[in-house]
Structures are given as C-alpha cells and as structure tokens.
Amino acid sequence: MIKESTPNNIKKTAALLIVFLLCAAFVFPVVLTLFDSFMTVNEVSKFYFSGNNEQIRLIPEPLSIEQYYILLIEKSDYLALFWNSVKYSTVITFLHLLIALPTAFVFAKIRFKGRDLLFFVILVVMMMPFQVTLLPNFILAKMFGILYTDSAIILPGIFAPFGIFLMRQFIKTIPNESIEAVLLESGSVLDVMRISVIPNSKAGITAVVIMTFAETWNMVEQPLVLLNDQLKYPLSVVLNSLYGSSPDIAFAGSVIYIAPVILLYFFFKESIYDGIKNIRYG
C-alpha cells in the first residue's frame, strides 16, 4: 500500500481547515441567535441594545423562555404574521407543483414545434432577478383587479419557472419504456403521471417543494409592493422592524422565523440532494 506524500496531506489538511472555518462562520450567527433566544429580556437589552454592542454572550444566565412567552402570548400579532407566511408558502408550493409537474412532463417527453424555443424563454425568465418581473406583476394584478389581495402574491409564485426547469431535467432521466408501458395498458396521461412519472420523481418533487417553500417563506419585496394591509404581510416583511420596535424579543422572533425552513431541510436533506444531483442537463 502506497502512502500519500506529505505535501498532499498538507493540502488536504489546509482545505479541511478552510472548509471548517467557513462553515463555522456561517453557523455561528444561527447558534448565537438560538442560544440568546433563551436570555431574559433584561439580558438582551443589556448586552445588545444598551449602547455597548461590543459584547457577545453565547450562554444565557439564567435560561429563560420569557422572550417566547412575550412573543407568542402577549404579542399575538406576531403569531398572526407567522401564519400568514405559512399560508402563502403552503398554497404557493402546492399549486406550483400542480402546474410544474405536468408542464415539465410535456417539455421532457413530448415533442412539438417550438418546444426548445419555449423552454429557452422559460430559462431566460428564470435567470432574471425577480425585481425585473415585479413591475409587470404589479401592472397585471391591477388590470385583473387582484392588487392588494392574497391572489396578487399567490398567482405569480404559482407560475414561477424554476420548478418547471428542475422537474423537466429530472423527468428526462425516466426511461421512455416506463412511460410507453403505461400508455399501452391504459392510454391515459393521468395514469402515466400517477404510475410512472410521480413514483420515479419523488426526489425531484421533494427538492422543488422545499426550495419553493423556502423561496416563498423569505419573500420581502413582493408583499411590500403588492399588498397594502400590514395584517396581510408575511413574517419576513416585519421581522426587521422587530429589532427596532421590540429588541428585547428579537432573538426569539428570529428563531421562530428560521425554524420551519431549517426543520424541512434536516428532515428532507437526502431527498434534496438526490433531486438535484440526478438531474440531467440539456
């Protein structure tokens, strides 16, 4: 057995150290937020909002759930905004999947004139910053009479191009023989989707669901432009103002905000990896 040379070991150790430091830099703010959410409100004000911002306290003394009590019990409006975020993210994710899955199947398995050109247009729209399409969405919402309603937020999210792109690339990996076998048996496109496409695309579907949910959960500009009632805002819009209006509960508010997306990632991370790594480009 040939041992690796010392220079190679040094390079690997240096690379591992760099990766570790980068990971620590990304994880530390999350860990700090989680731990400090168990501070008392007096501690939070003392260490972070008293004019002496040079102190960082990682371990609360004593541990307390006072921040969470104030946030969830005394300030019920915050919890209402949380459920607004849940509503928007869940509805958009579900309806987006209903649109993206059959559309992706058409682009992946059905040949028709102009298919590649139309898919190229979808790619171009997907690569555009969403700020570019925000004004057209505002104009269309006003034309259809849905401006400042929930539909103004939900409809643009349903027809986002990313899910179509990802599912199309994933469905392309499904053997044509599997689809043809179902067609020979029933001749129904719905049966093809139910028997062949969906069971063979579970990882891709999971990836689309998680990414769409996370993207919707974090939206800020869209509600600010398309809604005018603060009671309809998602939590992402008002989270920043929490630091100015109620700094004593800022850490607990941040933990509650990031918890759903982090939990989804930990529960479905393997499916997300599989859904992305198995896609075929072209």
Buried (B, 14 or more C-beta within 10 A) or exposed (E): EEEEEEEEEEEEEEEEEEEEEEEEEEEEEEEBBBBBBBBBBEBBEBBBBEEEEEEEBEEBEEEBEBBBBBBBEEBEEBBEBBEBBBBBBEBBBEBBBEBBBBBBBBBBBEEEEEEEEEBEEBEEBBEEEBEEBBEEBBEBBEEEEBBBBBBBBBBBBBBBBBBBBBBBBBBBEBEEEBBEEBEEEEEEBEBBBEBBBBEBBEBBBBBBBBBBBBBBBBBBEBBEBBBEEEEBBBBBBBBEEBBEEBBBBBBBBBBBBBEBBEEBEEEBEEBBEBBBEBBEEE
